[in-house]
């Protein structure tokens, strides 16, 4: 297991530039049109924000732009933390994993984790750490690739063998927790961990985080415009957003 953990960490170090080039500074329509606006909406009124798995810091910078007094980002990879610091913008950064956050209890009034927990093995420990560093009444903004509709081997099927042909969204083995290394682009391999939604919701509850809002937004216009076949799957959400409050 230790070797597998090390391999996952090395993959993220090796492919940090893939993320930085493809998902930041306006490159990705899902971030620009959907994720960042949703985060900004729910960060309003927060003053001390922690961005867990911050990558190059775009959500941490957004927190300051939304009115926070202090924003901190943590990421387990040097390549991301270094790039985040180089891009500046006001937040402070530290290298740390989600399962062991280097902050005192009740240090923040908002924590954000954006498309991070599907890459974290020790999910219960990480959610417990989020709850620990949140003050009572603080908010946890939790963005995930939709656990049902983005299950491994899920996807849009254009079945021309059937008569008449059918188009449908195939769902993989949803109830089975599974870890895979996916080739997300030629030569770029990233570890993913699938869990059913109940796994996350129960872990939130057990850590004293009460779910107050859930959203499953349709894919944004910019994403659908990338390929003609995406339009046919416009009713299939790619994103799941959960907002919870520490009791």
Secondary structure as GFF3:
##gff-version 3
##sequence-region A 1 247
A	DSSP	alpha_helix	2	14	.	.	.	ID=ss1
A	DSSP	alpha_helix	16	23	.	.	.	ID=ss2
A	DSSP	alpha_helix	29	30	.	.	.	ID=ss3
A	DSSP	pi_helix	31	35	.	.	.	ID=ss4
A	DSSP	alpha_helix	36	43	.	.	.	ID=ss5
A	DSSP	beta_strand	48	52	.	.	.	ID=ss6
A	DSSP	alpha_helix	58	65	.	.	.	ID=ss7
A	DSSP	beta_strand	70	75	.	.	.	ID=ss8
A	DSSP	alpha_helix	78	87	.	.	.	ID=ss9
A	DSSP	beta_strand	92	95	.	.	.	ID=ss10
A	DSSP	beta_strand	108	114	.	.	.	ID=ss11
A	DSSP	three_ten_helix	117	119	.	.	.	ID=ss12
A	DSSP	alpha_helix	123	133	.	.	.	ID=ss13
A	DSSP	beta_strand	134	145	.	.	.	ID=ss14
A	DSSP	beta_strand	155	159	.	.	.	ID=ss15
A	DSSP	beta_strand	166	170	.	.	.	ID=ss16
A	DSSP	beta_strand	178	185	.	.	.	ID=ss17
A	DSSP	beta_strand	188	194	.	.	.	ID=ss18
A	DSSP	alpha_helix	197	206	.	.	.	ID=ss19
A	DSSP	beta_strand	209	215	.	.	.	ID=ss20
A	DSSP	alpha_helix	221	224	.	.	.	ID=ss21
A	DSSP	alpha_helix	228	231	.	.	.	ID=ss22
A	DSSP	beta_strand	239	246	.	.	.	ID=ss23
###
